[in-house]
Each structure stands twice: as structure tokens, then as C-alpha cells.
Amino acid sequence: MVVTLFLFFFMRLFAEIGGRQDGCKESRCSAHGPVIRFPFRLKHQPNHCGYPGFEISCSEEKWTMLELPYSVKLSVQEINYTSQEIWVSGRDFCKNFNLSASPFQFMDTYGLDYMIFSCSESKANPYNHLIPTLCGFLPNNVVYRVSPDANLSHLDLSSCSVIYNFSIPCRSASHGEYNQYSEYDVFMNWSRPACGDCEAKGKRCRLQESNIKEPEIECVDQPPKGVILGFFLLLLAVIICYNVYTTDKSKKEHSKKLQKFLEDYRALNPSRYSYADIKKITNLFKDKLGEGGYGTVYKGKLSNEVFVAVKILNDSKENGEEFINEVRTMGRIHHINVVHLVGFCADGYKRALIYEFLPNESLEKFIFKNQSLGWQKLHDIALGIAKGIEYLHQAARGTMGYIAPEVLSRNFGNVSYKSDVYSFGMLLLEMVGGRKNSDAIMENTSQMYFPEWLYNHLEQKGEVQLEQMLDNEEHLSNKS
């Protein structure tokens, strides 16, 4: 925030020093052309860069061109900003040249009145009174300008016709050599805007910001090159410091994130407990949550008051490699649809898995009640389970009745991803069928092999309870 304010302050300061000079810097059309600055401006520059009527353009040949009213285009040879004078030249003087609609006036001059003749053939030129000119009006004709002191009776003007009279301003002798400039050279000056005194002081004129229609000017100090250079160096230093600051800050943030990740990872890794710890956690196995084909689950509480579900595995004489692999694999899994493994116990042949405790009880206690959860809720539950199985992507292990036959016996084939599909299908059948506890022939409903139950149920001409789904479909059909 501080850096942003700092940069904003210096940008405003630079705008003041530059005097709204964005796009208004001094320029030239060519290396040797006149300098273009206020009150003049190039056509592509913003309007505030110049005074109205002082627009200049650069030709393809890099000539500095001043365009006056009535499309008169003149080449600018020199501009004197202190005396407010401009020296221009151009063939457009052959036209009826008039400065009344422009901000310029002819300088300290007197007019020389010429006559313009267009002749179908070249003429003899005694006494040099016939001056050929480049003003071409008719194709294949020769145009002559007749000097004002010429006697027309001494000139052969047959096959010639007068086009018009033409007055060219000529500088007085006090300004230099008398009438030694080109026939197309004209000197002009301007009175508004009055910037001569400002330029003489080494300052610069610019348009004043105001809402008045009539443009006003102000005289401002020209920013020294050293000040501008110093400002840019300071700005560069600020940018470098800001980059160093942000980079260092970013590195510190990444370091904090990494440290937090390592701490979280250490906390998420499953901890090892002794069998004595398991007894203490489960309060001597007092709160039984359920029983499956691979063991019994008890509710427990860790020392940090976090509730857990402790699964005591059935006694096994195996070498424990499969158990270790399961702990290693499950300990690395963190998914919203997969219960998290908090810890484990491997004390001889006594083994246990400690999972996070889910307070909403087992799904079977809801799907076997007379009052169903509703199809939308069942759909959400089934979708979450499917996402968890997809994430695990391995054969299902656990409660009898949900295990594919090939997991129990290799006589049914090799274990594959189809085992997960089988187990998930068994679960979906129970969720859809809503099998009641009274239908089970075993102590625990989860121990009943469901395909056998389904077969027996159908043999007894019973029906799978799908009334609610059918009612729901009928309701949707009526709505449509």
C-alpha cells in the first residue's frame, strides 16, 4: 500500500513537471527541419499540445508542412519562437493567397503586384521581365509571371492570356538582402498566442486548463534535463526496490506455505499405537459400533479429545505385509469421500486401524428403516461413494456380503477392478431395495449375502420394495 501511494505521488509530480506533456514532446519532421513545439503541434498529437490554427504535418518526403485555410499547404523553412516569426515557401502561392482566416500576418512587407499569363508557346524574354513559374493551370501551357515594372507593350504576349493578378509580399531591406529570396518565400508572424517573452526567459508556453471556450495560455518553467533524468532514475530505483520487496515477500509466503504443509503432513500421517493404547482409547472396548467380516469397530477418543473409530482386526497368522501395505496406502489418501486413517496398531498379532469418526452412523441404519431418506439424498450418497471408489481404484476389502466372489475364492477368477463394481452394485441394490432387518437370517444384516437373499425373496414370490421410486416417477410424469 505504501509503495503504491509512493508511486502515485511521483507520477502526479512528473505530470506537473511535464505540464501535461504526454505526447507533446518537441519533435522534427527531419533531422534538419525546424523544431515543432507549442503553439505548433503535429496533427497526430493531442489538441492541448498546440494552439488552434497552428497544425503542422510531415510529408512523405519529410518536409514540414503548414496547412492554412482553403487548403493552402506551405513548406516551413524556419520558426523563431522568441520573435514569433515563421518563414514558409510553396507553390500554393500561385493560388489566391489570403491570410485573413488564419492566425498569421505578413511581416513588415510591401506587396509586389504581378500578372500571371498562360501561353500556348514559349516566348522571348527581353530584359528578363517574363519570369517562368511552376504554377501550372493548363496542360502543355507555359505560365509566366510578369514583374510589376515591366512595360507590357514591349513584350510579345501573343497566344497568351491573363489568368489573374497576384500580389506577393516582399521583405523590406531592413530584414536583409532586398528581394533576394525565392519567388515562393514568404515571411509571416503571429500575435496570438503571445509567447515571445516567455520563450525569451527560457520558459515554455502551454494551454491553461480551464472550462473557458477561449483558449488561455500560461508560462511554465522548462523542466531541466537533469531533473527529468533524476526523476526517472529515482523511479527506476523505486521499481527495483518494490520488485525486491515483493519477491522477498513472495519467498516468505511460499516458505510459510511449505512449513504449514510439512506440519499438516506430519499431523496427517497415521500414528502408531500399542495395544495398551488401543484399550485406553476405546475405554476397554465398551462402545461397539458394528462388526464386519474382517473385524469389529469400536468408538474411541484420543488424548486430544478427538473421537475416532477403532477397527480391531481378526487374529491373523500372516506376516503382516498386506497390513503394512494397507496402512501405507490408506495413510496417504486424503479425499472427501474416503474416511481418513488416523493411526494403527501392530502389536504382535494384535492389529487395529484407527479412522476418523463419522457421527452420522452407518448407512444400513437408514436404508433399512420404513421411512426412506428420499431418492435425491440416496443419489447424492451413491455418487459420493462412487467418487471415493474411483479415487481408491483398488479391490474392495471388508464386510462380507459386499465382497466379489473372486476375492473370497480364486475359483471364481482373478481379482480386478470389477470387484469394486460388484461391491458397489451390492450396495446400490440394498439402497434401492431397502431390505429390512427382519428379513435377515443372520445376527447382523450386513452379514447376509444379498444375491442369495434376493433369490430367496423372489422364490417366495415377494417383491423388492420399490414403491417409493415408482410413486416418485409417477409424480414426475404427472408434472410433465
N, C-alpha and C positions, 0 to 999 in steps of 0.2 A: 504494500500500500504506500509506504514512504517513497519507494523508488518510483512508483507511478506518478505521485504528486511532484516529485523532483523533475521527472522528465516533462511533465505537463508545464511546469513553471518555466523551464528552459525553452520549450517550444513556443510558449507565449512571448518570452523575451526575444527570441530570434525573430518572431513575426513582427514585433515592434521595431527591432533594429533594421530589419529588411524593409519596413514600411510597405507592407502588403506587396512585396515584390515577387511573389510566386509567379513565375512565367513572365516577369517584367525585366529580366536582366538585360544589360546592354548587349547589342548584337550588331553584326555587319552582314551584308549580303555577299561580300567578298573580302579577301584579306586587306585590300587597299581601298575598299569602299568607306563611305562616311559612317561614323558611329550613330546608331539609332537608339535613342532613349527619349524620355518624356521631354517635350509634348508629343513627339512622334512615337508611333508604335507599329509593329508589324501586324498585318491583318489577322494572323492566327493567334495573336496574343489577346488576353482579356481586355475588355473595354477600359478598365481602370488604369491600364498601363499607359494610355495616351489621352490627348485632348481631342475632342470631336473635330473632324476635318483634317487630322494630321496622320492619316493612314498611309503606310508605305508597304510595298510588296517587293519581293525579289523575283526577277525574271529568270527564265531558264538559263540565260547567259550570265546570271549573277549580277545583273545591273540593279541598282537601287532605284525603284520606280515610285514616283509620287503621282497619284491619280487625283485630278481636280474635277469639278463639276463638268457635265457634258462630255464625260469620257475622255477628257484630255489627259494623256499619260506623258509624263516628263521624267527624264533621267536626272537623278540628283547627283551632282558632282561634289558638292561640299556643303556642310552645315556648320554654322557658327552659333553655338548656343548662347554665348555671352552677349553678342551683338544682335542675336535673333535674326540672322540672315541666312538665306539659302540660295545656292547657285544651281540652276537647273538648265537643261537643254533638251531639245527633242524636235522631231519633225512635226509634231502635232501643232506647232505654232503656225503652220500653214492654214490651220482652221481659224475660225473667227474666235480668237483667244480673248476670254473675258474673266477677270478675277473677282467680279462683283459678288459671286455666290460662294467664294472661298475665303478662308481666314487670312489670305496673303494679300500684299500690296506690292506694286512695282516700287523698287527702291529709287530714290534720288536720280531719276532718269528723265530724259526727254524723248519724245516719240519721233521715230523716223518713218514717214509715210511712203510706202512702196505700192506699186501697182503690180499685180500678178497677171501675166499673159500666158495663154496656152497657144502654141504654134504647131502647125502640122509639119513643119520642117525646121531644121537648124538655121539660125540667122547669123549674119556677120555681126561682130560685136565691137564697133568703133568706140574708143575711149572707155571700154570696159563698163558701159552703162547697162548692158544686158547681163544680168547675173543668173546663170543657170541654177535652178533649185531642185531639190529632190521631191518637192510636193507634186505628186502625180495624180491628176484628176481624170485624164482621158488616156486610154491606151494608145501607144505609138505617137503621142504628142510630146513636144518639148516645152517645159514650163520655164519661163524666165521671170525674174524679179527685176523691175526697173527702179534704179536708185532715184531718190527724190530730186536730185539736182540735174537730172538728165533732161535734155530737150528732145521731146518725142518726135519733133519734125525732122531731126537728123537721123532717126532710127528707121530701119526697114522692118515695119511691123505688118507687112502683107501676110496673109494667111494666118494672122494671129488675132486672137480675141481676148478682151479684158475679162478676167474671171471676177476679181474683186480687188478693192484697195485693202492694204494690210499695213498696220502700224506696229512697229517693233520698238520696244523700249530700249534705250541705249544708255549705258552708264556714263556719267559725267567725267570730265578729265580729272577731277579731284580723286577719283577712285582708282586711277591707274592709267594705263595707256588708252588713249581715246579711240573708241570704236575698233579695238583690236581683237575683240572676242569673236567667236564663231557666229555665223548668221543665226544660229539656233540657240545661243546662250542668252539667258535672262536671269536677272538678279531680283530676288524678292525678299521681303521681310514680313514679320508678323508682330502685332502689338499685344494680342491676347493669345495665350496667357503670358503675363509679364513675368518671365523667369530670369531675365538677364542679370539683375542684381544678385539673385540667389546663386546663379552659376558663377558669378564673379567672386563670390565669397567661398567658393569651393563646396557649396552645398548642392542639393538636388531638389527639384520641384516634383510634386506629385499631387494627384487629385485628393481633395479632402473628403473624408467620409461624412456625408450629410444627406438629408432627405430632400434638399432643395433641388428643383429641376435645373436651375442654372449652375453649371459646374464651378466649384471653387477650388483654388489651389492652396498648397501650403509648402513652406520651405523647411526641409529637414536636413540634419547633418548626414553627410555621406558616411556610411559605416566603413572605418578603416579596414584594409585587408587583414591587418594583424588581428583585429578584433574578431572578424569572421573566422579566421584560421584558428584563433584561440578557442572560440566557441565550439567549433567542430572537433577540436582536439579534446576539449572538456566533455563534449557529448560522447565522443568515442570512448573516453575513459569511464564515463558513467555506464555505457553499454557493456563494456568489458567487466566492470565490477558487478553489474547486475547479472551477467551470464555466469560469473564465478560464484556469485551468491546463490543463484537458482540451481546451478549444477551441484554445489555443495549441499544445498538443502535437499535436492532430489536424492543424492547419495545417502544422506542421513535417513531419509524416509524409506529408501529401499533397505537400508541396514536394519531399521526398526521392524519392517515387514518380515525380513528374513529371520530376525531374532524371535519375533512373535510366532512365526511358522515353526521354528525349531522347538519353541516351548510347547506350542499346541501339539506338535507331532510327538514330543516326548510324553505329553499328557494322554494323547490318544492311543499310544502303543499299549497293548494289553500287558497288565502287570501279572507277575507270578505270585500265587498264594500257596501256603501249605494247607494240608487237610485240616489242621487245627484252626487255621484262619477261616476255612470254609464253615466249620462248625460254629464259630463265633459270628460270622456274617449271617448265617441262616438261623441263629439262635437255636442251635441243635435241631435243625430241620423241622421247625414247628409249623410253618405256613406253607403248605403244599399247594402249588398252583396247577399242576397237571402231571400226566405221565404219558410217555411215548414209547415207541419201540426201542429206543436207544438209551432211555434213562428217565429220571424223574426230575421235575422242575420245582424249585422252592423259591419263595420270596426272601430276600435278604436286604441288609443295609450295610454300606461301607462305613468306615470311620468318619468320612466327610459328610455323613448324613444323606448320601445318595442311594436311592433304592435300586436294587438290581435283581435280576432273575438268575438263579444259580441252577444249572443243569448238571445233576450228578449222573455221570455215565455208568452204565452197567459194567460190571467187572469184566476185564478183557485180559487175556494172556498174550496179546500181540506185543510186538516190540515197541509199539508206540510211534512208529514213523508216520503212519497215517494221521494220528492225533496231532503230531507236531506240524505236519503239513497243513492240517486244517486250521490250527492256531495261527500259523504264519500267514496263511491266505486270508482268513477272516479278520485278522488284526490289521491288515492293510486296506480293508474295504470300508469306505465311508460313503454311504448312499442313503438318500432319504427313504427309500423303500426297503432297505436291508437293516435289520437290527444290528446295533454296534456291539462288538466283542470288547468288553472292558478288561477282563482278566481270565486267568486259567489256573488250574491246579494239576500238577503232575507229581504226585507223592506216591512213588511205587506204582502199584496197580490201581490206586485210587486217583481217578481223574474227574475233573469238573470244568465246565465252561461258564464264565460269568458274563452275562449280557446286560445291556441297559434294560430297565424295567419299563414296560409299556402298560400304563394304568387302565387301558380300556378292555382288559381281559381278552380271552380267546374268541376268535371269530365263531367257533362252533356254538358258543353260548348264546349267540344272536340268531344264527341262521336256523337253529332248531326250535326256536320259540314259535308259538302260534302267531304272534304279531311280528310280521316281517320288517326288515329295515327299509324296504322300498327299493324298487329296481334301479333308481338313479344312484342311490348310495351303494348298492351291491355292484353296480357297474364301475363306480369310482374305486371301490376296494379291489375288484378284479383287475382293473387297469394298473393300479399301484403294484399289485403282486407281480403282474406280468413284466413291469419295468424292472422290478427287483431281480426276477429270474433272468431277464435279458442281460442285466448287468453282471450277475454272477456267472452265467454261461457255463454251468457245470452240472453234473448229475445231482439230482436231489437225494439227500440223505436224511433220514429221520423217522417220522411217525409211520408205523405200519398201516397199510391201507392206502397210503398215498405213494408208495414206492412201486416203481415199474417192476414187473416180474423178472426182467433180466438182471435187476440189481440184487434180488434175492437168490436167483439161481442162474448160472451161466447156460443152463439147458434152454433158456428162452432167447439166448443171443447175447451179443456184447452190449455193454453199457454205452449209450451215446446221448446226444442232446435230446433224442426222442424221449428219454426217461423224464426229462423236465416237462416235456409236452404232456406226457402221460399223467404225471403228478398234478400238473395244472388242470388237466381235464377232469381228474377226480374231484378236485376242489370245486370247479365250476358246476359239476353235477350235483354236489351237495348243496351249493349255494342256490341253484335253480330248483332242486327237488325239495329242499327244506326238510330233510329226513329227521324225524322225531326221535328223542331218546328212548321212547317206549318200543321202537322198532328194533332196537339193538338187542342182540343175543349175548353180548359181552358186557363186562362191567363198565367199560368206557366206550363211548360211541366212536371215538377215533380209532379204536382197535378193530372195528368191523370192516371187513373187506367189501367195499362198496359195490363192485360189479356183482358179487355174489348176492348182496342184499337186493340189488336192483332186479336180478334174475328171479330171486325167490318172491319178490314183491309182485312181479308181473305174472309169475306162475300161479300165484294165489288170486289172480285177476284183480289185483289192486291197481291203483292209478297213482302216478307221480303227481304230487300236488303242485300244479302249475296254474291254479285258478286265478291267482292274483295277476300273473302275467297276462293271461287271456283276457281278464277284465280290463287290464290296462290297455291292451291292444284294441279292444272293442271301444273303449273310451276315446282313444286317439282316432279310430276310424270314424266314429260319430262326429268328432270335431271337424274332420276334413270333409 
